[in-house]
Amino acid sequence: MDRELVRSLVDNPSFTEESIIFDKFAVVLFSFLEELVSFAKLSCSVFWSGVITEDMMLPSSIRGKLGGPSQRRLSSSLCTSVVEAITCIKTLAYVMRWCEQFRTDVLTNSAQTFLWKFCWKTITTPAPKSEVEAEICLASYEACAYALKDLGFVFSPLSLDLVTSTNKSFPSETDGKSMLDVFVSAFIYNIDNVIDGGQLARTRRAVLMNSKWSCLESLLSLPNYALRNGVHRNTCKSFFSDTTVTRIFGDLVGSLENAGEVSILPMLRSVRLIMELFHSKEMDLSISSSSGVTIEMMWLLVRSSWILHINCNKRRVAPIAALLSSLLHYSVFGQGHMHESNKVPGPLKWFVEKILEEGTKSPRTIRLAALHLCGLWLAYPNTLKYYIKELKLLTFYGSVAFDEDFEAELAENCDARTEISVLSRSLDPELVDVFINTELYARVSVAVLFSKLADMAGLDESTNRKEENISIIASGKMFLLELLDCVVNDKDLSKELYKKYSAIHRRKARAWQMICSLSRFVDLSIVEQVTSCLHTSIYRNNLPSVRQYLETFAIYIYLKFPSLVDQQLVPVLRNYEMRPQALSSYVFIAANVILHAKNETQFGHLDELLPPIVPLMTSHHHTLRGFTQILVYQVLQKLLDSNSSAASMSLERRCFMDLRYYLAHNSDCARLRSSMESYLDAFDPVKSVSPAGIFTNRVEEDEFECVPTTLMDRVINFLNDTREDLRSSMAKDAAAIKNESIRIDGSPKSSKILNSNGEQSVGQLDKELLYDFQRKITFSKNERQDSASTVLLDKRTPYESLLDMSNEDQLIDKLLHSGGMIADKLKGTRQQIILVASLIDRIPNLAGLARTCEVFRSAGLAIANKNILTDKQFQLISVTAEKWVPVLEVPVESMKVFLEKKKHEGFAILGLEQTANSIPLDRYNFPTKTVLVVGREKEGIPVEIIHMLDACIEIPQLGVVRSLNVHVSGAIALWEYTRQQRML
């Protein structure tokens, strides 16, 4: 009948809901629960029947003292009986748990009673006297571990009655004693006797140790399970005495250093449970006079735990999370002396320093530490003052290592998910969790932490939190001033010359991102100090991606403290000798202060700030001029009233009206403005200093440090594109003029000049020299002696003036001039292929590609930063190739726009990449107009760029190595394109 019911669960479509299926299975399992109890009693008799003397010959594979931990040193028949008994206990415990969980209307008293008796009998069995007895005892403890795990899950008031009624040696609830002390004391005493008895091989002792910690974890969990299942809280607190808990704690601490890998999780979980027990007893002095965990106990714990951690070969998620939640426990984290005492680090600070230092080499360690620490700091903000150094470390942390196994481990490992859930909850899951597997996670977590703290300090006005609010504000200001001091005085962060995307560039961006997120902590007591550091940084040379954060921070400060505008900002704007880059920043700051000021101060700011800005619209520096034009137009468009009649307007007003009209209708200004108006309209000075505004969700786009494209970058890119279009147009016009000026008469005689021997001489310039202007120019002896002997075959030849030249120098100058004209002419005959190498950052590869592009006369080479052209290593390898091939600056963030533009111009967009659909190079027919993208040296072409490609081509390979050097690959592809074009 049961078999038919199980079959119906699988075959009958009406039973598809999970709850119904579980209920049906519970019915089936409960139907044979009693039979299973009877069978378990019979099977477990092997544990108590005494040593069997027959058939004691061990299998040859486990003779001696060797053998793995899973190899039982028993005869085959006895081993079979023992394994059967363990499996039976495990099955009975799981079936009992299933029935209790999914069928509340059934009783599993008989199963619980048997399992508790079995556990009690196991821990009270005398110590074994031989290896066989020890192996049988070990097996019984393995079974006991399975039983206690599921008995704890179903532990209830009924279970408590069953325990005390079954075993008379247990104290009852009314005795006023700790009810599980006897059980736990007997368990520890007896299992330690078996471990220390010397009867077991070393590997088998390790197995028994794991069973010990698993059983202890289950026993220490009983108060939590009992409370969840309806047992009164006071009863739960009386399960263990202070003496027993302290004894277990000492046992754990003493064993952590030498713990096996399998035992790590149950031991750390046991530590966490003991910390909770200490805390509950400390909170209820009516039950216990315990003082909780002392600082001496914590020092022993953190040192032994740290040795355990560094001895682990692999950094698994579950053990790291368990270590953090056990040592950095909420019950002790709020105690100041655990962090620092008399300016000496306490045990918790010592451990945090160690774990973060080690975390710089382990991405998952520092990310899990950031998750847990930020939650604890939010709960106990009074501890932040001890961790300014650690907050800086988390701010500047950045590792290019990608933890590929992190998400897979969470998905596949139940222990990992369980331990992660025990850590502090994410402060802002919607924002922070997106970055969990990136280098940004630690920084985003700290930024969100201080945003939450600022909310707490500003919104909670209750008197009982006033002291905590003061602590929050003091910590925020301390951290802010520390970061500002770093960006001004640190050797690296204060540098003005650094490469784009370098380590210094990254650290600068990280520092200013965090400073922006701390802007809410600026008050009158520190604002002068803050603005002093701010102006120093603005005046220094910084890349736009860093400078935008300085500007955002300054806008927020001057909007918050409007009185500083007249005192600080206006005098700075009148310093027209300042660097154009710094002036551009101040123009942006001033314009946004005007645009976003409150109504009562807005027109005052307009009167103060607009006059010093307007002259900059005439700056000879094109970027500053264009930048100012955009911002002035935004201000005039929003604040200048156009309803008044021209007759009633003042001269000043009419000038501003005409200026706005010009900026609105001038085609160049309109094109410049249209490409970035959306950026200006969307700018929000308050949101821009919030974590959500700083760390927008661009993880999949592989953005640099989550930095958006700046307004200055947009202006520069627009001006560069405009200049490039202008140069292209001018080059075409110049080529047409030059072609007209060197046009040669079609007469066959006009192309030759003979020397005195009647041989063809200088007159061959149009056919030989002019088509290879780099060829060396030599003259015959007769030509050097007497140029007058040269005979012209046609007086109309363009080289008629050569007869009048009296010296060799004049002749050479003329030849070189002609060669220069032909060089210009040849520039217009380039192949129509552009190589895009913006993703490459290694100088030798870029220089080699430049040389290759020049050799094959490519239409252009696109790189991320043209400053690389001045690098000595680049020039050494390129051998002046960059002077003869057009080099375009296409930053990584502008690649999509560039490729889209070229696609609209009729170019085919190809990628040199190995993909599932790549076409072998020798089978692909290149279009005449081609853009070829090459990828990074290791990662290749990003996915978002691959999606834009018309095709991917790959170089067929016969060897073992996965790929060629990117320079070599590009050279091969360019030659194949050239070969195909020569055949047309």
TALINLIN-V890093 format. One record per residue. N is the residue number from 0. PSI is psi in degrees with one decimal (NA if undefined). OMEGA is omega in whole degrees, -180 to 180 (NA if undefined). Layout:
BEGIN
n=[N	N]
psi=[PSI	PSI]
omega=[OMEGA	OMEGA]
END
This chain:
BEGIN
n=[0	1	2	3	4	5	6	7	8	9	10	11	12	13	14	15	16	17	18	19	20	21	22	23	24	25	26	27	28	29	30	31	32	33	34	35	36	37	38	39	40	41	42	43	44	45	46	47	48	49	50	51	52	53	54	55	56	57	58	59	60	61	62	63	64	65	66	67	68	69	70	71	72	73	74	75	76	77	78	79	80	81	82	83	84	85	86	87	88	89	90	91	92	93	94	95	96	97	98	99	100	101	102	103	104	105	106	107	108	109	110	111	112	113	114	115	116	117	118	119	120	121	122	123	124	125	126	127	128	129	130	131	132	133	134	135	136	137	138	139	140	141	142	143	144	145	146	147	148	149	150	151	152	153	154	155	156	157	158	159	160	161	162	163	164	165	166	167	168	169	170	171	172	173	174	175	176	177	178	179	180	181	182	183	184	185	186	187	188	189	190	191	192	193	194	195	196	197	198	199	200	201	202	203	204	205	206	207	208	209	210	211	212	213	214	215	216	217	218	219	220	221	222	223	224	225	226	227	228	229	230	231	232	233	234	235	236	237	238	239	240	241	242	243	244	245	246	247	248	249	250	251	252	253	254	255	256	257	258	259	260	261	262	263	264	265	266	267	268	269	270	271	272	273	274	275	276	277	278	279	280	281	282	283	284	285	286	287	288	289	290	291	292	293	294	295	296	297	298	299	300	301	302	303	304	305	306	307	308	309	310	311	312	313	314	315	316	317	318	319	320	321	322	323	324	325	326	327	328	329	330	331	332	333	334	335	336	337	338	339	340	341	342	343	344	345	346	347	348	349	350	351	352	353	354	355	356	357	358	359	360	361	362	363	364	365	366	367	368	369	370	371	372	373	374	375	376	377	378	379	380	381	382	383	384	385	386	387	388	389	390	391	392	393	394	395	396	397	398	399	400	401	402	403	404	405	406	407	408	409	410	411	412	413	414	415	416	417	418	419	420	421	422	423	424	425	426	427	428	429	430	431	432	433	434	435	436	437	438	439	440	441	442	443	444	445	446	447	448	449	450	451	452	453	454	455	456	457	458	459	460	461	462	463	464	465	466	467	468	469	470	471	472	473	474	475	476	477	478	479	480	481	482	483	484	485	486	487	488	489	490	491	492	493	494	495	496	497	498	499	500	501	502	503	504	505	506	507	508	509	510	511	512	513	514	515	516	517	518	519	520	521	522	523	524	525	526	527	528	529	530	531	532	533	534	535	536	537	538	539	540	541	542	543	544	545	546	547	548	549	550	551	552	553	554	555	556	557	558	559	560	561	562	563	564	565	566	567	568	569	570	571	572	573	574	575	576	577	578	579	580	581	582	583	584	585	586	587	588	589	590	591	592	593	594	595	596	597	598	599	600	601	602	603	604	605	606	607	608	609	610	611	612	613	614	615	616	617	618	619	620	621	622	623	624	625	626	627	628	629	630	631	632	633	634	635	636	637	638	639	640	641	642	643	644	645	646	647	648	649	650	651	652	653	654	655	656	657	658	659	660	661	662	663	664	665	666	667	668	669	670	671	672	673	674	675	676	677	678	679	680	681	682	683	684	685	686	687	688	689	690	691	692	693	694	695	696	697	698	699	700	701	702	703	704	705	706	707	708	709	710	711	712	713	714	715	716	717	718	719	720	721	722	723	724	725	726	727	728	729	730	731	732	733	734	735	736	737	738	739	740	741	742	743	744	745	746	747	748	749	750	751	752	753	754	755	756	757	758	759	760	761	762	763	764	765	766	767	768	769	770	771	772	773	774	775	776	777	778	779	780	781	782	783	784	785	786	787	788	789	790	791	792	793	794	795	796	797	798	799	800	801	802	803	804	805	806	807	808	809	810	811	812	813	814	815	816	817	818	819	820	821	822	823	824	825	826	827	828	829	830	831	832	833	834	835	836	837	838	839	840	841	842	843	844	845	846	847	848	849	850	851	852	853	854	855	856	857	858	859	860	861	862	863	864	865	866	867	868	869	870	871	872	873	874	875	876	877	878	879	880	881	882	883	884	885	886	887	888	889	890	891	892	893	894	895	896	897	898	899	900	901	902	903	904	905	906	907	908	909	910	911	912	913	914	915	916	917	918	919	920	921	922	923	924	925	926	927	928	929	930	931	932	933	934	935	936	937	938	939	940	941	942	943	944	945	946	947	948	949	950	951	952	953	954	955	956	957	958	959	960	961	962	963	964	965	966	967	968	969	970	971	972	973	974	975	976	977	978	979	980	981	982	983]
psi=[-43.7	-37.8	-38.6	-36.2	-43.1	-41.5	-37.2	-30.7	-34.5	-41.4	-26.8	115.4	-17.5	-20.8	71.1	-20.8	140.6	-44.6	-37.9	-41.3	-45.3	-40.0	-41.2	-42.4	-38.5	-38.4	-45.6	-46.8	-40.1	-26.9	-27.4	18.1	-44.2	-39.9	-35.7	-37.0	-43.9	-42.3	-36.6	-41.2	-42.7	-43.9	-36.6	-4.2	-20.0	-24.1	-22.6	1.3	1.4	171.4	131.6	126.2	-22.4	152.3	54.9	11.6	120.6	149.1	146.3	-27.0	-17.1	19.7	155.6	-158.8	5.9	-173.1	145.8	170.0	-21.6	-3.9	111.6	131.3	64.9	160.2	161.4	-45.0	-41.8	-36.3	-39.6	-42.3	-40.5	-45.1	-37.3	-42.1	-42.7	-45.8	-37.2	-44.0	-44.5	-43.0	-44.1	-43.8	-40.7	-40.0	-42.2	-43.9	-40.1	-45.1	-41.2	-32.8	-37.5	-5.9	95.3	-10.3	6.8	156.9	136.0	36.9	-43.3	-40.3	-45.3	-42.7	-45.8	-45.1	-39.2	-40.8	-42.0	-45.3	-42.8	-41.7	-35.7	-44.9	-8.5	5.3	135.7	156.5	140.5	153.7	-3.7	170.2	-37.7	-44.6	-38.7	-39.0	-40.0	-39.2	-41.3	-43.4	-37.8	-34.6	-33.5	-45.7	-36.7	-36.0	-43.2	-41.6	-46.4	-33.6	-46.0	-27.5	-36.3	-38.8	-34.3	11.9	125.3	177.5	-38.6	-41.3	-38.3	-41.0	-39.4	-41.0	-49.3	-31.7	-30.5	-41.3	104.6	-18.6	-13.2	135.2	143.9	169.9	-27.3	-6.9	-14.9	15.0	166.4	120.6	-30.0	6.2	-43.5	-45.1	-49.6	-41.5	-44.3	-40.3	-49.5	-41.9	-49.5	-41.5	-32.1	-35.0	-40.1	-41.8	-42.4	-1.2	-18.4	6.2	-20.7	147.0	160.7	-44.3	-30.7	-30.1	-36.1	-37.4	-42.7	-37.2	-40.2	-39.3	-36.7	-49.6	-32.0	-42.9	-42.8	-39.9	-44.0	-41.3	-40.8	-19.7	-13.4	-42.6	-38.5	-44.8	-41.0	-43.3	-40.8	-31.4	10.6	0.3	140.9	143.6	-43.3	-35.3	-42.3	-38.2	-18.8	12.0	-39.2	143.2	163.7	-39.4	-42.9	-43.2	-43.2	-38.3	-44.6	-40.9	-46.7	-38.8	-43.0	-49.0	-40.7	-20.5	-11.4	-39.6	-34.1	19.4	140.7	161.1	-35.0	-27.3	-8.6	-50.0	-52.2	-32.1	-46.2	-36.4	-37.7	-39.3	-44.7	-41.1	-37.5	-38.7	-39.2	-39.6	-43.7	-42.2	-43.9	-37.8	-36.4	-33.8	-24.9	87.4	-11.9	-21.5	-35.3	148.7	19.7	140.3	6.5	-157.1	124.5	166.0	-31.4	-41.9	-39.3	-37.2	-43.7	-40.6	-48.6	-35.5	-43.8	-36.4	-37.1	-40.5	-41.5	-44.0	-47.5	-18.1	-11.7	131.9	-33.1	144.7	84.6	152.2	-48.4	-50.0	-37.7	-46.3	-40.6	-38.7	-45.5	-45.6	-23.8	-45.2	-44.6	65.4	144.0	-26.5	-22.5	-13.4	-26.9	-3.0	116.2	-39.0	-17.2	-18.0	-43.6	142.2	120.9	41.9	18.9	129.9	136.2	-178.7	-39.2	-42.1	-39.7	-44.1	-41.6	-42.5	-43.1	-45.0	-35.1	-35.2	-43.5	-29.7	-20.9	-18.4	-6.7	100.7	-41.7	-32.0	-48.3	-29.5	-41.3	-36.9	-40.9	-41.9	-50.3	-43.1	-40.9	-35.6	-40.3	-40.2	-35.1	-37.9	-31.8	73.0	-17.4	-12.8	-8.8	-33.5	-19.8	-9.4	32.2	-42.4	-42.5	-34.6	-38.3	-41.7	-44.1	-33.1	-44.0	-3.8	137.1	120.7	132.6	-8.5	133.4	122.1	84.9	-28.5	-7.1	-56.3	-36.9	-39.1	-38.5	-37.4	-33.9	-20.0	114.9	-38.9	-39.3	-44.9	-39.4	-46.2	-35.2	-38.2	-22.5	-26.5	169.0	145.5	146.8	137.3	-31.6	81.6	-38.9	-36.1	-49.9	-41.8	-20.6	-29.4	11.9	-31.2	30.8	166.9	-13.4	-13.5	-47.3	-44.7	-44.6	-39.3	-42.5	-41.4	-42.9	-37.1	-51.0	-27.2	-42.9	-40.1	-38.9	-38.2	-44.6	-44.3	-29.5	-24.6	-25.7	110.0	9.8	144.8	-31.2	-9.8	4.0	-44.0	-38.8	-38.0	-41.1	-41.1	-39.6	-49.9	-40.8	-41.8	-42.3	-44.6	-38.6	-44.6	-41.9	-48.3	-33.5	-43.2	-41.9	-39.1	-37.0	-48.0	-21.6	-38.7	-17.2	142.3	-42.6	-45.8	-19.4	-0.5	142.7	-21.5	112.7	156.8	149.7	136.9	10.5	175.3	-37.8	-41.8	-43.9	-44.5	-37.8	-46.2	-42.1	-42.8	-46.6	-26.6	-44.9	-38.0	-41.3	-42.0	-18.7	4.7	-26.0	-16.0	-3.3	126.9	-177.7	-26.1	-22.6	-0.3	-36.3	-42.8	-39.7	-48.9	-29.8	-47.8	-36.8	-48.0	-35.8	-43.5	-37.9	-39.7	-28.7	161.5	123.8	149.3	152.3	-34.4	-26.4	-42.8	-32.2	-32.0	-35.4	-43.5	-43.5	-44.2	-43.9	-41.0	-44.7	-42.8	-45.3	-25.3	-32.7	-32.9	77.5	-23.6	-20.8	-14.8	-50.1	-33.9	-37.0	-47.7	-42.9	-48.4	-36.7	-41.0	-25.7	-2.9	82.7	-5.6	-0.4	159.6	140.4	-35.7	-44.2	-40.2	-40.1	-41.0	-44.1	-33.1	-43.5	-43.2	-49.8	-43.7	-41.2	-29.2	-40.5	-47.9	-33.4	8.2	159.0	159.1	-37.6	-17.8	-6.7	-49.9	-26.3	-43.7	-37.3	-45.6	-33.0	-38.6	-30.7	-43.3	-45.1	-14.8	-39.8	-44.0	-26.0	-12.4	-12.7	9.8	142.5	-16.7	111.2	-37.7	-45.5	-41.6	-49.4	-38.6	-44.0	-39.1	-42.5	-47.1	-39.1	-40.6	-41.4	-42.5	-47.4	-38.8	-34.0	-36.8	-13.7	118.3	126.5	12.8	-22.5	150.9	152.4	-33.3	-33.7	-3.4	148.4	163.6	-42.9	-43.6	-41.2	-36.8	-44.0	-34.4	-44.2	-36.1	-44.0	-40.9	-43.5	-47.6	-30.5	-32.8	-14.6	129.4	-41.1	-44.0	-38.9	-41.1	-42.1	-43.1	-38.1	-26.4	-8.5	11.4	-36.5	-34.2	-46.1	-39.3	-32.7	-10.2	126.2	110.5	-26.6	-47.7	-31.4	-20.8	7.9	156.7	-37.9	-32.2	-32.3	-44.5	73.0	159.0	88.0	35.6	-45.5	-19.8	0.2	43.8	149.9	112.8	25.7	27.0	124.4	165.7	128.3	163.6	-39.7	-40.5	-41.5	-43.3	-46.4	-44.2	-40.9	-46.7	-38.0	-43.7	-40.8	-44.1	-38.2	-41.9	-40.2	-43.7	-40.5	-43.4	-43.3	-36.4	-39.4	-42.8	-43.2	-39.6	-39.9	-41.9	-44.0	-40.6	-37.8	-39.1	-25.2	14.9	134.2	141.8	144.9	-4.9	133.5	-23.0	-23.7	-4.7	4.6	146.0	128.5	146.8	-173.6	-19.3	6.9	11.8	154.5	135.5	-129.6	-25.1	-11.0	8.2	-39.3	-16.8	-32.4	-66.7	-40.9	-20.6	-3.6	77.3	-11.6	-9.6	142.6	142.5	121.9	155.3	148.7	165.3	-42.8	-35.5	-38.0	-34.6	-42.2	95.5	-16.8	-19.6	-7.4	132.5	128.3	131.1	-15.9	121.2	-15.7	0.3	144.6	-15.3	22.9	-33.2	-13.1	-29.1	-27.3	-5.3	131.3	-6.6	163.8	-33.6	-41.6	-38.9	-43.9	-41.9	-41.4	-41.4	-42.8	-37.1	-42.2	-39.9	-39.2	-40.8	-39.1	-33.2	-43.4	-38.4	-39.6	-24.8	-26.5	-1.6	32.1	157.3	148.4	58.7	131.6	127.5	121.3	109.3	31.3	-26.0	-9.3	135.9	-5.6	126.6	-45.2	-39.6	-41.3	-42.5	-41.6	-39.6	-36.8	-42.8	-40.9	-43.3	-36.1	-41.7	-41.0	11.1	49.9	154.5	-21.4	160.8	122.1	125.6	165.8	-32.7	116.9	-11.4	-20.4	-20.3	-23.3	-2.0	136.7	-39.9	-39.6	-47.1	-33.0	-38.2	-36.9	-19.3	55.8	12.6	-32.6	-17.3	-15.7	-11.3	134.2	124.6	122.7	140.7	110.2	93.0	158.9	-40.4	-14.0	4.0	-42.8	-44.7	-42.5	-45.8	-39.8	-41.0	-44.9	-33.7	-40.2	-25.9	2.0	8.9	144.3	130.1	112.2	156.0	138.0	91.0	146.2	110.0	176.5	-27.5	18.7	146.6	130.5	143.3	-38.7	-7.3	1.9	133.8	110.8	132.8	155.5	-45.2	106.8	137.8	120.8	119.5	128.3	147.2	-178.4	159.4	-36.4	-48.4	-19.6	-153.3	129.7	156.7	-40.6	-26.5	-37.8	-36.7	-20.0	-12.0	146.5	-29.0	155.7	132.9	149.7	153.3	120.4	137.2	143.5	-13.9	-169.7	-36.1	140.8	-37.6	165.7	163.6	145.6	-33.0	-44.5	-43.4	-43.9	-39.3	-42.7	-44.3	-40.7	-38.7	-40.6	-40.4	-45.6	-42.7	-43.6	-38.0	-32.6	-22.8	-10.7	NA]
omega=[180	180	179	180	178	179	-180	178	-177	-172	-174	-178	-177	180	-179	-179	-174	-177	180	180	180	179	180	178	179	177	-179	-177	-179	-177	179	179	-179	178	179	177	180	180	179	178	-180	-177	-176	178	180	-179	-172	-173	-179	-177	179	-175	-180	173	-179	-180	-179	174	-175	-176	-177	176	-177	-177	180	180	-179	-178	-178	-177	-179	-178	180	175	-175	-177	180	178	179	-180	-179	180	178	-180	178	-180	-180	178	180	-180	-180	-179	-178	179	178	-180	180	-179	179	-175	-172	176	-178	-177	-179	178	179	-176	-176	180	180	-180	-180	-176	177	177	180	180	-179	-180	-180	-174	178	178	180	-178	-179	-178	179	-179	-179	178	179	178	178	178	177	180	179	177	174	178	179	179	177	-177	-178	179	-178	174	177	-178	-177	-175	-174	176	177	179	180	177	180	-179	-175	-180	-178	-177	-175	-180	178	174	176	-179	-176	-178	-179	179	177	-167	-176	-180	-178	-178	-176	-180	178	-179	-177	-178	-175	-178	176	176	179	-179	-176	-175	178	-178	-175	173	-174	-178	-180	174	178	178	180	177	179	177	179	-177	176	178	-180	177	180	-179	180	179	-175	178	180	179	-179	178	179	-176	171	177	-177	-176	-180	177	-180	-179	-177	180	-176	177	178	-178	-179	-179	179	179	179	179	179	178	180	-177	-180	-177	-175	-174	-175	-176	174	-176	-179	-175	-173	-176	180	179	-180	176	178	176	-180	179	178	177	178	179	177	-177	-179	179	180	-179	-177	-177	178	-180	-175	175	-177	176	179	-178	179	-179	177	178	-180	178	178	-177	-175	-179	179	179	179	176	177	-176	-176	178	179	-179	-177	179	179	-177	-174	179	179	-180	179	178	-178	-177	-179	-177	178	-175	-177	-176	-179	-174	-179	-178	-174	-176	176	-179	-177	178	-177	179	175	-178	174	-176	-178	178	178	-179	179	178	-179	-175	178	176	177	-178	177	177	-177	-177	-177	179	-176	179	177	177	179	179	-175	-177	-179	176	179	179	177	180	-179	-177	178	180	-176	-176	180	-167	178	179	-179	176	176	180	178	179	-176	-176	174	179	179	180	179	-177	-174	-174	-173	-177	179	179	177	-177	-172	-173	-179	179	180	179	-180	-177	176	-179	180	178	178	-179	178	-175	179	-173	-177	-180	-169	-172	177	-175	-171	-178	178	179	-178	-169	-178	-178	180	-180	179	179	179	177	-177	174	178	179	178	176	-180	-177	-176	-173	-177	-176	-177	-175	-178	178	-174	-180	179	178	178	179	179	-177	180	180	179	179	180	-180	179	-179	177	179	179	177	179	-176	-180	-170	-179	-175	-179	-175	179	180	178	179	179	-176	177	180	178	180	179	178	-179	-178	177	180	-179	-178	-176	172	-180	178	177	-178	179	-174	-179	-179	179	176	-175	-177	-176	-172	179	179	-179	-177	176	177	-178	-179	176	-179	180	-178	-179	180	177	178	-178	-179	174	-176	-179	178	175	-179	180	179	-179	179	-180	-178	-177	173	-180	-180	-174	-180	-179	-178	-179	-176	-171	-170	-178	178	-180	-179	-180	177	-174	176	180	177	178	180	179	178	178	179	-179	175	179	179	-177	-179	-179	173	177	-173	-172	179	176	-175	-175	-180	-171	-177	172	176	179	180	-177	-168	-176	-179	179	-180	-172	-180	-178	176	178	-177	176	179	-170	-179	178	180	180	179	-180	180	179	-175	178	178	179	-179	-179	-178	-176	-168	-177	-179	-178	-178	-177	178	-176	-177	-177	-177	173	179	180	-177	180	177	-180	177	179	178	178	180	180	-179	-179	-171	175	-173	-180	179	-179	179	178	-177	-176	-178	-176	179	-179	178	-178	-179	-176	-176	179	-175	179	180	-176	177	177	179	180	179	-179	-176	177	-172	178	-177	-175	-179	176	180	179	177	180	-179	178	175	-175	177	179	176	180	179	-179	179	179	-179	177	178	179	178	179	177	179	179	179	179	179	180	178	179	-179	179	180	179	-179	178	180	-175	-179	179	-176	-180	-176	-178	-179	-179	-173	-175	-175	172	-176	173	-174	178	179	180	179	-173	-171	-180	178	-178	-175	-178	-175	-176	-174	178	173	-173	178	-179	180	-179	178	-178	177	-180	-178	179	180	-177	-174	178	-179	180	179	-177	177	179	-179	-178	-177	-179	179	-178	-179	-177	-180	-179	-177	-179	-175	-179	-175	-177	179	180	-179	178	-180	180	179	177	177	177	178	178	180	176	177	-179	-178	178	179	-178	-180	172	-174	175	178	179	-179	-178	-178	-177	-176	-180	180	-174	-180	180	179	180	178	178	177	179	178	179	179	-179	-178	174	178	179	179	175	180	177	-174	-174	-177	177	-179	-178	-180	-180	-176	179	179	-177	179	-177	-175	-178	176	-179	-178	179	-174	179	178	179	-178	176	180	178	-177	-177	-180	-176	-178	-180	-180	-179	177	180	-180	178	178	178	175	179	170	-177	-177	177	177	-171	176	177	-180	-176	-179	179	178	-175	-177	179	-176	177	-177	168	-179	180	-172	167	-177	-179	174	-172	178	-175	-177	-172	-178	-177	179	-176	-176	176	179	-179	-180	-173	173	179	172	177	179	180	180	-177	-179	-176	-176	-178	-169	-173	176	171	-174	177	179	180	179	179	180	-179	179	178	180	176	-179	-180	-180	-179	179	-179	-178	NA]
END
